[in-house]
Amino acid sequence: MNIPTATKGDEAHREFPAHVFPKRIKSILSEYNRAYLFNDEWLGLAMITALSTATGAGFRVKVRNRHTEPAIIWAVLVGVSGSSKSHVIDHLFRPFSAMDNSRSELYQQELDLFEAGDSKGKRPKFFNSVLKNFTLEALAESISFNPKGSIVLSDEILAFTKNMNAYNKGSDEQYYLSLFNGHGISFSRKTQAAIHTRRSCINIIGTIQPQKLSDLLTASRFDSGFAQRFLFAFPDALPQRWTEYQLNEAIATDYERIVTGIQDLSNPDEVVDIPLSPNAWRALIKWQWQNNDKAVDLLESSNLLAGVRKKWESYLCRFALILEMVNSFCTNGTAPSEISTESVMGAIDLFDYFLDQTEKAFATVKRPQELTSLNTKQMRLYKELPEAFATKEAYAVAEKLSYPQRSLLRFLNESNLFTKPDHGKYEKRAL
């Protein structure tokens, strides 16, 4: 299994392409960044996932005849402890929890009427659309009770993957791979009625610390294709001080209107397949041919990014759907009639960005144990240094990378990475 090794430094990694969003969304991202100093990359991925959740099961993009793609995103925010990545998720998914609270109040009223004998029919049912700690059976119930879709929020994504197999002897991964494609779920139980749905829309978002990525991206999950379904946002973010600036409530409220407004566009009883415009289709097919050629080239060296490129062709279509939905709603408050070329081009920018982030995440998993604690700048410095070098050579490399000399000297004193055979001479240890 050949996992790519990142060779780019911080300055070489793409920034999140916020330009793909309409002005209202860019203003929301800017406001949360200003008020809480949230990282742009985390905000961008969380926003894409939130808009995907709002789009839900009611809309799909029609790519070709009998080929549609749902609005489903699996996202992981990677960062050190205390860097506020969980707070990003909390803020951007607060509207969905608020909707659950409102539906819960209505459910309680209906239940009171039913138990008082004032209501005819079946006993009312309720299940959260925001899921945090649950079994596969509970997930199936959520799909049946919430036809517009659900969101799995996992403060630690490893808690989610561990919980997947907590209540049965087998693996739930195959169920989730089917759900990633928006397929329905069939679930039989001994004591209660079976659950069967025609479709599903389960988005997933969680966080992880860099040193724990290897626990998520295991060899078996690469083999099954489970690992390649995740999108990563992996900046070199550090814990932040609080800012004195207060969040503009009007902008936060506008975000809530957008999320609830997009969700209200869908009819839970039917799915609208949105076609690509002729020009959008031509742009998509041109990109697909180019992407396929790149995947074939990578396949020859058994590079895992070959599989990612092919599997993520579905993600590109999903990005285009999400962008078109939010653009149409922010412009005229309606669902779109077709996917535009602009949305396809924006989706390509998102694809390239997340491919870059995934390469970084995969490379971290394959670092030798001695390198797992290094940040991206240190890794770039380590890779740029030759196997044997003098202090003067190290200074030249550090200057090229804008790496401070004082930090360089501390780095060269890492005895688990370097030996010092003579004064002013260094050699890398065999790792």
C-alpha positions as CSV (number, residue, x, y, z in Angstrom):
1,M,0.0,0.0,0.0
2,N,1.7,3.2,-1.2
3,I,0.5,6.2,0.7
4,P,1.8,9.5,-0.7
5,T,4.3,11.4,1.3
6,A,3.6,15.1,1.5
7,T,6.5,17.3,0.2
8,K,4.8,20.7,0.5
9,G,5.2,23.1,3.2
10,D,2.5,25.3,4.7
11,E,3.0,27.9,2.1
12,A,2.5,25.4,-0.7
13,H,-0.9,24.1,0.6
14,R,-4.0,25.6,-0.9
15,E,-6.2,27.9,1.2
16,F,-9.9,27.0,1.5
17,P,-11.6,28.3,-1.7
18,A,-14.2,30.5,0.0
19,H,-14.8,32.3,-3.3
20,V,-17.1,29.4,-4.3
21,F,-19.8,30.6,-1.9
22,P,-22.3,33.4,-2.4
23,K,-21.7,36.7,-0.7
24,R,-24.0,35.9,2.2
25,I,-22.1,32.7,3.1
26,K,-18.7,34.4,2.8
27,S,-19.9,37.1,5.2
28,I,-21.0,34.4,7.7
29,L,-17.6,32.7,7.5
30,S,-15.8,36.0,7.9
31,E,-17.9,36.9,10.9
32,Y,-17.3,33.6,12.8
33,N,-13.6,33.9,12.0
34,R,-13.5,37.5,13.4
35,A,-15.6,36.7,16.5
36,Y,-14.0,33.4,17.5
37,L,-10.8,33.3,15.4
38,F,-12.0,30.0,14.0
39,N,-9.7,28.5,11.4
40,D,-10.9,29.2,7.8
41,E,-10.3,25.6,6.7
42,W,-12.4,24.1,9.5
43,L,-15.1,26.7,8.9
44,G,-15.2,25.9,5.2
45,L,-15.5,22.1,5.6
46,A,-18.1,22.5,8.4
47,M,-20.1,24.9,6.2
48,I,-20.0,22.5,3.2
49,T,-21.3,19.7,5.5
50,A,-24.0,21.9,7.1
51,L,-25.3,23.0,3.7
52,S,-25.2,19.4,2.5
53,T,-27.3,18.4,5.6
54,A,-29.7,21.2,4.8
55,T,-30.1,20.1,1.2
56,G,-30.9,16.6,2.6
57,A,-32.5,13.7,0.8
58,G,-35.0,15.9,-1.1
59,F,-32.6,16.8,-3.9
60,R,-30.0,15.0,-6.0
61,V,-27.9,16.0,-8.9
62,K,-28.7,14.1,-12.1
63,V,-25.3,13.3,-13.6
64,R,-26.4,10.9,-16.3
65,N,-29.4,8.7,-17.0
66,R,-29.8,6.5,-13.9
67,H,-26.8,8.1,-12.3
68,T,-27.6,10.6,-9.5
69,E,-25.6,11.8,-6.5
70,P,-27.0,12.8,-3.1
71,A,-25.9,15.6,-0.9
72,I,-23.9,13.5,1.5
73,I,-20.5,14.6,3.0
74,W,-18.3,12.8,5.5
75,A,-15.9,15.3,7.2
76,V,-13.1,15.3,9.7
77,L,-11.5,18.4,11.2
78,V,-7.9,17.7,12.2
79,G,-6.1,19.7,14.8
80,V,-4.4,19.8,18.2
81,S,-6.3,19.7,21.4
82,G,-7.7,23.1,22.5
83,S,-7.7,24.7,19.0
84,S,-11.5,25.1,19.0
85,K,-12.3,22.7,16.2
86,S,-15.2,21.2,18.1
87,H,-16.6,24.7,18.7
88,V,-16.7,25.3,14.9
89,I,-19.0,22.2,14.6
90,D,-21.1,23.3,17.6
91,H,-21.8,26.8,16.1
92,L,-22.5,25.8,12.5
93,F,-24.8,22.9,13.4
94,R,-26.7,24.7,16.1
95,P,-29.6,25.3,13.7
96,F,-30.2,21.6,13.3
97,S,-30.3,21.0,17.1
98,A,-32.7,23.9,17.3
99,M,-35.0,22.2,14.7
100,D,-34.8,19.0,16.8
101,N,-35.9,20.9,19.9
102,S,-38.9,22.4,18.0
103,R,-39.9,19.1,16.7
104,S,-39.5,17.5,20.1
105,E,-41.9,20.1,21.6
106,L,-44.5,19.3,18.9
107,Y,-44.0,15.6,19.5
108,Q,-44.6,16.0,23.2
109,Q,-47.9,17.8,22.5
110,E,-49.0,15.1,20.2
111,L,-48.0,12.4,22.7
112,D,-49.9,14.1,25.5
113,L,-53.1,14.2,23.3
114,F,-52.6,10.6,22.3
115,E,-52.2,9.4,25.9
116,A,-55.2,11.4,27.0
117,G,-57.3,9.7,24.4
118,D,-58.0,12.9,22.5
119,S,-56.1,11.8,19.4
120,K,-56.9,8.9,17.0
121,G,-54.4,6.9,15.0
122,K,-51.0,5.6,15.8
123,R,-48.8,6.6,18.7
124,P,-46.6,9.5,17.6
125,K,-42.9,8.9,17.1
126,F,-39.9,11.1,17.3
127,F,-36.2,10.6,16.8
128,N,-33.4,13.2,16.7
129,S,-32.0,14.1,13.3
130,V,-28.8,15.2,15.1
131,L,-27.1,11.9,16.3
132,K,-24.3,11.7,18.7
133,N,-24.3,8.3,20.6
134,F,-26.3,5.7,18.9
135,T,-26.5,2.1,17.5
136,L,-27.0,1.1,13.9
137,E,-30.6,0.2,14.9
138,A,-31.1,3.7,16.2
139,L,-29.6,5.1,13.0
140,A,-32.1,3.1,11.0
141,E,-34.9,4.5,13.1
142,S,-33.6,8.0,12.5
143,I,-33.6,7.4,8.7
144,S,-37.2,6.2,8.8
145,F,-38.5,9.0,11.1
146,N,-36.5,11.8,9.4
147,P,-36.9,11.4,5.7
148,K,-35.1,14.7,5.0
149,G,-31.9,13.3,6.4
150,S,-29.8,13.2,9.6
151,I,-26.4,14.4,10.7
152,V,-23.9,12.4,12.8
153,L,-22.0,14.8,15.1
154,S,-19.0,13.2,16.7
155,D,-16.8,15.4,18.9
156,E,-14.1,12.7,18.5
157,I,-14.5,10.8,15.2
158,L,-12.8,7.8,16.8
159,A,-15.7,7.5,19.3
160,F,-18.0,7.2,16.3
161,T,-15.9,4.5,14.6
162,K,-15.5,2.6,17.9
163,N,-19.2,2.8,18.5
164,M,-19.9,1.3,15.1
165,N,-19.1,-2.2,16.3
166,A,-20.0,-1.8,20.0
167,Y,-23.3,-3.6,19.8
168,N,-22.8,-6.4,17.3
169,K,-20.1,-8.9,16.6
170,G,-19.6,-7.9,13.0
171,S,-18.6,-4.8,11.2
172,D,-21.0,-1.9,10.4
173,E,-18.7,-0.5,7.8
174,Q,-20.6,-2.1,4.9
175,Y,-23.8,-0.5,6.1
176,Y,-22.2,2.9,6.1
177,L,-20.6,2.4,2.7
178,S,-24.1,1.8,1.4
179,L,-25.4,4.9,3.3
180,F,-22.6,7.0,1.8
181,N,-24.2,6.4,-1.6
182,G,-27.6,7.4,-0.3
183,H,-29.1,4.0,-0.5
184,G,-32.0,3.0,1.7
185,I,-31.7,0.7,4.7
186,S,-33.4,-2.5,5.6
187,F,-33.2,-3.6,9.2
188,S,-35.0,-6.6,10.7
189,R,-35.6,-7.0,14.4
190,K,-37.0,-9.9,16.4
191,T,-39.3,-8.0,18.7
192,Q,-40.4,-5.0,16.6
193,A,-41.5,-4.2,13.0
194,A,-38.8,-4.2,10.4
195,I,-37.4,-1.0,9.0
196,H,-37.1,-0.4,5.3
197,T,-36.4,2.9,3.5
198,R,-36.0,3.7,-0.2
199,R,-33.2,6.2,0.4
200,S,-31.1,7.8,3.1
201,C,-29.1,11.0,3.7
202,I,-26.6,10.6,6.5
203,N,-23.9,13.3,6.8
204,I,-21.1,12.8,9.2
205,I,-18.7,15.3,10.8
206,G,-16.2,14.9,13.6
207,T,-12.8,15.9,14.9
208,I,-9.5,14.2,15.5
209,Q,-6.0,15.1,16.7
210,P,-3.1,14.6,14.2
211,Q,-1.4,11.9,16.2
212,K,-4.5,9.8,16.3
213,L,-5.1,9.8,12.5
214,S,-3.5,6.3,12.3
215,D,-6.2,4.9,14.5
216,L,-8.8,6.2,11.9
217,L,-6.9,5.5,8.7
218,T,-6.1,1.8,9.3
219,A,-5.0,-0.6,6.6
220,S,-8.4,-2.5,6.8
221,R,-10.3,0.8,6.3
222,F,-8.2,1.6,3.2
223,D,-8.8,-1.9,1.9
224,S,-12.6,-1.5,2.3
225,G,-12.7,2.1,0.9
226,F,-14.1,3.4,4.1
227,A,-11.1,5.7,4.8
228,Q,-11.2,7.2,1.4
229,R,-14.8,8.5,1.9
230,F,-13.7,11.2,4.4
231,L,-12.8,14.8,3.6
232,F,-10.2,16.4,5.8
233,A,-9.5,19.9,6.9
234,F,-5.9,19.8,8.3
235,P,-4.5,23.3,9.0
236,D,-1.6,23.9,11.4
237,A,-3.9,25.6,13.8
238,L,-2.8,26.4,17.4
239,P,-4.9,27.2,20.5
240,Q,-6.2,30.8,20.2
241,R,-6.8,33.6,22.6
242,W,-10.3,35.0,22.9
243,T,-11.1,38.2,21.0
244,E,-12.9,41.1,22.4
245,Y,-15.1,41.4,19.3
246,Q,-18.7,40.1,19.8
247,L,-20.5,38.0,17.2
248,N,-22.9,40.0,15.1
249,E,-26.3,38.3,15.9
250,A,-27.9,39.5,12.7
251,I,-25.4,37.6,10.6
252,A,-25.7,34.5,12.8
253,T,-29.5,34.7,12.4
254,D,-29.1,35.0,8.7
255,Y,-27.1,31.8,8.7
256,E,-30.0,30.1,10.5
257,R,-32.5,31.4,7.9
258,I,-30.4,30.0,5.1
259,V,-30.1,26.5,6.7
260,T,-33.7,26.2,7.6
261,G,-34.8,27.8,4.3
262,I,-32.9,25.3,2.2
263,Q,-34.2,22.4,4.3
264,D,-37.8,23.7,3.9
265,L,-37.5,23.6,0.1
266,S,-37.5,19.8,0.0
267,N,-40.6,17.5,0.0
268,P,-39.9,14.4,2.1
269,D,-42.2,12.4,-0.1
270,E,-40.3,12.9,-3.3
271,V,-36.8,13.5,-4.7
272,V,-36.0,16.2,-7.2
273,D,-33.2,15.2,-9.6
274,I,-31.6,18.4,-10.7
275,P,-29.9,18.1,-14.2
276,L,-26.7,19.7,-15.3
277,S,-27.0,22.5,-17.9
278,P,-25.4,21.6,-21.3
279,N,-22.3,23.8,-20.6
280,A,-22.0,22.4,-17.1
281,W,-22.1,18.8,-18.4
282,R,-19.4,19.6,-21.0
283,A,-17.2,21.1,-18.2
284,L,-17.8,18.1,-16.0
285,I,-17.0,15.5,-18.7
286,K,-13.8,17.4,-19.6
287,W,-12.7,17.4,-16.0
288,Q,-13.6,13.7,-15.5
289,W,-11.5,12.6,-18.5
290,Q,-8.5,14.6,-17.1
291,N,-9.1,13.2,-13.6
292,N,-9.3,9.7,-14.9
293,D,-5.9,10.1,-16.7
294,K,-4.3,11.3,-13.5
295,A,-5.8,8.4,-11.6
296,V,-4.4,5.9,-14.1
297,D,-0.9,7.5,-13.8
298,L,-1.1,7.2,-10.0
299,L,-2.4,3.6,-10.2
300,E,0.8,2.5,-11.9
301,S,2.7,3.3,-8.7
302,S,-0.1,1.9,-6.4
303,N,-0.6,5.4,-5.0
304,L,-3.8,5.5,-2.8
305,L,-4.6,8.9,-4.3
306,A,-5.6,7.1,-7.5
307,G,-8.5,5.5,-5.7
308,V,-9.3,8.7,-3.9
309,R,-9.5,10.6,-7.3
310,K,-11.9,8.0,-8.7
311,K,-14.1,7.7,-5.6
312,W,-14.3,11.4,-5.3
313,E,-15.8,12.0,-8.7
314,S,-19.0,11.5,-6.8
315,Y,-17.9,14.2,-4.4
316,L,-17.3,16.7,-7.2
317,C,-20.9,16.2,-8.3
318,R,-22.2,16.6,-4.8
319,F,-20.2,19.8,-4.3
320,A,-21.8,21.2,-7.5
321,L,-25.3,20.3,-6.1
322,I,-24.6,22.0,-2.8
323,L,-23.2,25.1,-4.3
324,E,-26.1,25.4,-6.7
325,M,-28.6,24.9,-3.9
326,V,-27.1,27.7,-1.7
327,N,-26.6,30.1,-4.6
328,S,-30.2,29.7,-5.8
329,F,-31.6,30.1,-2.3
330,C,-29.4,33.1,-1.5
331,T,-30.4,34.7,-4.8
332,N,-34.1,34.1,-5.1
333,G,-35.2,31.8,-2.2
334,T,-36.0,28.8,-4.5
335,A,-34.5,25.5,-5.5
336,P,-32.5,25.5,-8.8
337,S,-33.8,24.1,-12.0
338,E,-30.3,23.0,-13.2
339,I,-26.7,22.9,-12.2
340,S,-24.7,25.7,-13.7
341,T,-21.1,25.8,-15.1
342,E,-20.1,28.1,-12.3
343,S,-21.1,25.5,-9.7
344,V,-19.2,22.8,-11.5
345,M,-16.0,25.0,-11.6
346,G,-16.4,25.8,-7.9
347,A,-16.8,22.1,-7.2
348,I,-13.5,21.5,-9.0
349,D,-11.8,24.1,-6.8
350,L,-13.2,22.3,-3.7
351,F,-12.0,18.9,-5.1
352,D,-8.5,20.1,-5.6
353,Y,-8.4,21.7,-2.1
354,F,-9.6,18.6,-0.3
355,L,-7.3,16.3,-2.3
356,D,-4.4,18.4,-1.0
357,Q,-5.7,18.1,2.5
358,T,-6.2,14.4,2.2
359,E,-2.6,13.9,0.9
360,K,-1.4,15.7,4.0
361,A,-3.5,13.5,6.3
362,F,-2.4,10.2,4.6
363,A,1.2,11.3,4.7
364,T,1.0,11.8,8.5
365,V,-0.2,8.3,9.0
366,K,2.8,6.9,7.3
367,R,5.4,8.9,9.2
368,P,7.9,6.9,11.3
369,Q,7.2,7.0,15.0
370,E,10.0,9.6,15.5
371,L,8.3,12.0,13.1
372,T,4.7,11.8,14.4
373,S,5.2,14.7,16.8
374,L,6.5,17.1,14.1
375,N,4.3,19.8,12.7
376,T,4.1,20.5,8.9
377,K,6.9,23.2,9.0
378,Q,9.2,20.9,10.9
379,M,8.4,18.0,8.5
380,R,9.2,20.3,5.5
381,L,12.5,21.3,7.1
382,Y,13.4,17.7,7.9
383,K,12.7,16.6,4.3
384,E,14.7,19.4,2.8
385,L,17.8,18.7,4.9
386,P,20.2,16.2,3.2
387,E,21.2,13.0,4.9
388,A,24.5,14.6,6.0
389,F,25.0,18.3,6.3
390,A,26.9,21.2,8.0
391,T,25.4,23.9,10.1
392,K,25.8,26.4,7.2
393,E,23.8,24.2,4.9
394,A,21.0,23.9,7.5
395,Y,20.9,27.7,7.8
396,A,20.5,28.0,4.0
397,V,17.6,25.5,4.0
398,A,16.0,27.2,7.0
399,E,16.3,30.6,5.3
400,K,14.6,29.3,2.1
401,L,11.7,28.0,4.2
402,S,11.5,31.1,6.4
403,Y,12.3,28.9,9.5
404,P,13.8,30.9,12.4
405,Q,17.5,30.1,13.2
406,R,16.9,29.8,16.9
407,S,14.1,27.2,16.3
408,L,16.4,25.5,13.8
409,L,19.2,25.0,16.4
410,R,16.7,23.5,18.9
411,F,15.4,21.2,16.1
412,L,19.0,20.0,15.3
413,N,19.4,19.0,18.9
414,E,16.7,16.4,18.6
415,S,18.8,13.3,19.4
416,N,16.2,10.9,18.1
417,L,16.4,12.5,14.6
418,F,20.0,13.6,14.2
419,T,23.5,12.6,15.3
420,K,26.5,15.0,15.5
421,P,29.7,13.1,14.3
422,D,31.8,16.3,14.5
423,H,31.6,19.9,15.4
424,G,29.2,21.7,13.0
425,K,28.4,18.4,11.3
426,Y,25.0,16.5,11.4
427,E,23.6,13.3,10.1
428,K,20.0,12.0,10.0
429,R,19.4,8.9,12.0
430,A,18.0,5.9,10.2
431,L,14.3,5.7,10.9
